């Protein structure tokens, strides 16, 4: 039945894996690709823009040629509340967590983008239920569908109403902006922007193979793997069942001079903050190809940090001492939970102090605004942004062939840990 109004509870957002993904812990099931849910989404927008070439000649008042020399540009923007680093891992970024500590430690947050230079972008999926029921109305316990590190079968994880979902697919999506903003009176949120090569829609969400795009002629190809829209899962079975949300009162900021390694005088009470990462890409077009064959990153990639604070201390010394050529700062922003544990920690290394503004007036608190920026050093990882945080992790006892718990030397049951991506 056609809709005249789409309400937010009938929609859900997912991201796919790379076409050549062979890791079952990511793809989910052999022969399938389980879509990875983006949690706590607040908004979603997309737009499609075309570039038309018109040519006129003498003797005609209208153009004789109207062509579209380049493919349409599909822009996708969405925002979500900070959820540890679950969404970042599902998007293929490089935050440090319990599940990837050895591979991600010491590397920039965007390090994985370099590894993707020869890959096509991922597909983004927006699903819309054809009724007014919640999309999250079918929930399961993770431990009901996971046996050690593998899913049991397709029917355990697939949403029972997939056939009643409309599916919008944004093909070959490339990240071009990632920002975090928070402050007094609001929960810290992430804003993300992607550029995609194409958009297509399906009237149902079951028995669909992953759609791929032929870059040469612009046609859609059905892949070998079938996509699965997963149902939602309860927190039962997770090692840590705490709510991965940080209240504004639990945000801590330290701005440290790199050489001194001591907290700098610029720290005051935070009103709001923003971290912006802009990733500029260049389309590589070839004769004989309708779609750009690559969207390569243009370097350097810059990270900016802005903070507005209530001014409590009078500054002493020369401002020029803080902006001289080799004077840099490290910024450490921590989002903590009620147990004083870090949900997310953002570290910006090698920042330059770009500007300072002091604001005051009748009836207003005197405030100071600071702007910093740094380039990402992908080779040595001495500058840039580093993010670490909590993730959802399934915990269960390992059992032997007789169903008995395997224990250590202290007779304590041994558990396995596994990050669910759905």
N, C-alpha and C positions, 0 to 999 in steps of 0.2 A: 504494500500500500504506500503511495507517495506521502512524504512528510511535508508539513508546512512549518515545522519547528523542530530543531534538533537541540536536545537538552544534554548537559554535560555528563550525566550519569550513564548515558548510552554509548559513550565513546571510550576508546582506549588506544594507547600509543605503543608501538613496538618498533624494534630495529632488528634487521636480519644480520646474518653472518656474511663473511666474504664468500663469493661463489666457489672458491677452491678450498673452503674450510674442511679439514679432515679430522679435527679434534672433536671426539664425540662429547666431551664435557662441555663444549661450546655449542655444537650443532644439535646435541640432545639425543638423537636416535639415528642409528645407521639407516641411510636411505631417506631421511627426513631432515627438515630444518625447523626446529621449534623456535618461534619468534621470541625475542627477548623483550620483556616488558620494561618500559620506562615508568618508574614509580612516581607518585605524587605530582602528576602533571597539573599545572594550573591554567595553561592557555596553549593554544595551537593555532597557527596561521600559515597560509600558503598563498602564493601569487604566481601567475604565469605571465611572462612578458616576451613579446616577439619583436624582432628587428626586421622591418620590411625595407627592401631596396626598390626605389621607383626611378625610372629613367624616362625622360621626355625627349621629343624630337621637334624640329621646326615643322610647322604646318599642322600641329595637333595640340589642342588645348588640354588633353588628358595624357597621362603617362601611358606608354606602350608596353612597358615592362614592369611587372610587379613580382618580385621574387623575395624569398626568405633565405638569404645567403648563410645564415647561421641558425643553429637549432634554438628553440625557445629556452629561456632561462626560467627555471622553476625555483622559487625561493621558499624555504621552509623555516619557520621560526616557532620555537616552543620554549616554555619555561616550566620549571618544577622546583618544589621545595627541596632543600638539601636533604639527602637520604644516605648519610655516610658517603661512600664512594661506589655504591652499587650501580647507579646509572652510568657513571664514568667508565667502569669496567665493561659494561654491556655495550657502550658506544665504541669500545676499542681503544680507549685512552690509557695513560700509564700512571695511575695513582698507586701509591704504595699501600698495601693492606696485608692482613694475615695470610692471604692465599697466594700472593705473588711477591712476597718480600724479597726473595733472593734475586728474582729477575728484574724487579723494578727499582730496588733501592739505589739511590744515588743518581738516578736518571731523571731528566726533565719530564714534566707532566705530558708533553706532546711528543715525547721521543718515538712513540709508536707510529706517528705520522710519516716518519722517514722510512720505516719498514714497509709502509703501504705505497711507496712511490710507484711501484709497477703494478698495483692492483686497481681494479675498478672500485668505485665507491659502494657502500652498502645500501640496501633498500630500506626505506622507512615506511612503516605501515600504519595507517590510521583506520581503525575499524569502528563502524557505527551499527548499533543494534537496531533492527527493524521494529522493535517494540519499545515501550517505555521502561522496561525492566533494567535494573543495574547490570552492567557487564560483569561485575564481580560477584554475582549472586551464586555462582557455583564455586565453592571453595573446598580444598582438600588439605590434609595434613601432608607435609612433604614426605614424611617417613612412610606414608602409605604407598607412595609411587616410586621411591628410590630404594634400590637394593644395593648397598655399599655405594659405588660410584656411578651406577648406571640406572637409567629409568627402566621400569618394567616393560611397558608397552604403550602404543600410541593412545589407546582409549583411556589410560590412566591420567594422561596430562591434557588431552584435547578438550576444549570447551564443548559441552554437549550441544550448544546452540549455534555452532559455527556456521551451519547452513543458513541461519537467519541474520548473519552479519553482512553488511556491505563493507568492502575492503578497498581503500585507496592506497595505491602503491607509488611512492616517489623513488624512481629508479636512479641508481648510481649517485648516491648522495655524498657530498664532500663537506666536511666541517670547515666553516670559514669564520666563526665567531663563538667565543665562550666567555661568559662573564658571570661574576658572582656579586650580589648586592644584598646588604642587610643594614639594619639600624634599629633605632628605638621604635617600638610599636609594630614591628613586622618580623616575620620569620625569614631567615636568610634563604634566598632563592637563587637559582641558576637560570640564565637565559642563553639559549643556544640557537645558532643559525647555520643552516646547511644550504648548499646549492645542488640541485638535482638536474639530471639530464632529461627526465620525462615523467609524466604522470599518467597513470591509467587506473581504471576502476573496475571492480567486479561486484556483482549483485549477491554473491554468496562467499563464504569463507572456508568451505570444506572441499576436499578433493581438488585443491589448487596446487599446481606445480610452481616453483619459484620462477617468476618472469624475469628474463634477462633482455638486455637491449643490444641489438646488433649495431655497432657504432658506424659501420660502413653505410648501411642503407636505412637505418632508423627503424627497423622492424623489431617487434617483440618476439622473443623466443622462449618457449617453455623449457625449463631445465629438467634434469632427471629427478631432482629431489622434490618431494611434496612438502609444502609449508603446513605447520600446525599452529593454530591459535590456541595458546594455553589458557586454562582456567586459572583463577587466582588461588593463592595458597595462604594458609594460616601460619602464624608464627610458631605453632607447636612444632617441635623438632629442631628449631633453631638453637644454636648454642647460646646466643645472647638475644633475649626476647625484649630488650629495652627499646624504647621508641627513639629512633635516630633523628630527633629534632632538638635543636639547640635554641633556647630562649635568648632574647637580646641580653639579658642580665648575665648570661654565661659566655659572652664573647670577650676574649682577651687579646690585646694588641701590644706588641713590643716592636719598636723601631730602634735598630742597633747600628751604630757606626761600625763598618766592616773591620777597620783596623783596631778599634778600641775594644770591640767585643763586649761592650757594656751598654746598658739601657741608656738611650739618649734622652736629653731634656725635652724632646718634642712629644713625649707621651703624655696624654691627658685623657679625659673621659670622652669616649666615642659617642657620636651622635649617629653617624652613618658612614658606610664605606662602600667602595666599588672596586672590583678587580676586572680588568678588560684584557682579553687576548684577541687580537685581530689577525686572521690568517688570510693574507692576500694570495689569490691563485691566478695563474695565467692559463688560458685555454690553448692547448697545442692542437691546431687544426691542420689537416692534411687534405690535399686534393684527392677526391674519390671517396671521402668520408663525410657523411652527413652530420655526424656528431663528433665533437672534439675527442681525440684519442687519449688525451691526458689532461688533467687539471693540476699542474705542478705548483708547488708552494714557492712564492717569491720571498727571498730572505733579505734582511733579517726579519724574524718574527718578534714583535714587540709586545711586552706586557706592561700595562699601566695600572697604578694603584692610587686611588684618591680616598682621602679620609677627612671627615669634618668632625671636629672635637670641641668640647667646651674648654675654653682657655682658663687655666688655673695658675700658671707660672709665667712670670715675665721672662722673656728671652734675654740672654746676655751674650755678648760677643758679636762678631761680624757675620752677616749673612753670606758674604763672599767666601768665608771659610767653609761653608757647607756646600757650595756649588763649584768649587774648584775642580780641575780636570780629573784628579784621581781620588776624590772623596766619594765613597759609595756607602750605601746603607743596606742592611738586611732587614726585611720586614717579616715578622712572624705573627700570623693571625690564627687564633685557636677558637674553635666552636666546641663547647663542652656540654655534657649532659648533666642531669641532677646528681650523678655520682662523681662529678668532676673528672670524667673521662673524656678524652678528645674524640668527638664524632668526626671532625675534619680539622686538619691543620694545613695551613697554606704558608709556604715559605718562599719569599722572593729574594733572590741573591743578586748582589751587584747593582742595586738601584741607584740612579741619580735623582737628586732632589730637583725637580723641575720648577716648582713654583710654591709660594707661600702667600696666603691672603689672610688678613686679620679683619674680622667683621664685628662691629659693635654699634649699638644704637639704643635709643630710649625704649625700654620695655623688652629688649632682647638680651639674651645671654651673649656675652662676648665669646666668639668662636674663632677657631683657626682652621683653615683648610690647607691641606698639604697634597701635592701631586708628585708622584714618583714614577719612574719608568726604567725598564731594563730590557735588554735583548736576550733571547734564548740562545745559549751556547750549546748546540747539539753535540759537538765533538767532545769537549772537556767537561761539560756540565758544571762549570764554575759560575755561570750566571743563568737566570731564568726563573721559572716557577716550578716548585715541587709540592705535590699534594699527597697527603696520606690520610687515611681514615678507616672507619669501621665498615664491614660488609656483613650481609646476611651469610650465615654459615650453618649448614646442617650438621648436627652431631648425633651419633648413635653408636652403640656398642658393637664391636666386631665380634662375630660369633663363629664357632667352628662348624664342622659338618653335622654335629649333633645338636646344633642350636644353642650350645652353651657359650657364655661370654668368655672371650679371650682376655686373660689378666696378665699384669706385669709381675715382677718379682715381689711386689708388695701386696699382691692379690687385689689390685685395683683394676677394674675393667678398662680395656683399651678402646678408645673411641676413634672414629674416622671423622675428618672434617671435609666439607665439600661446599663450594659456593654455587647455589642454584641461580640460574640466569633467567628464570621465568617467574 
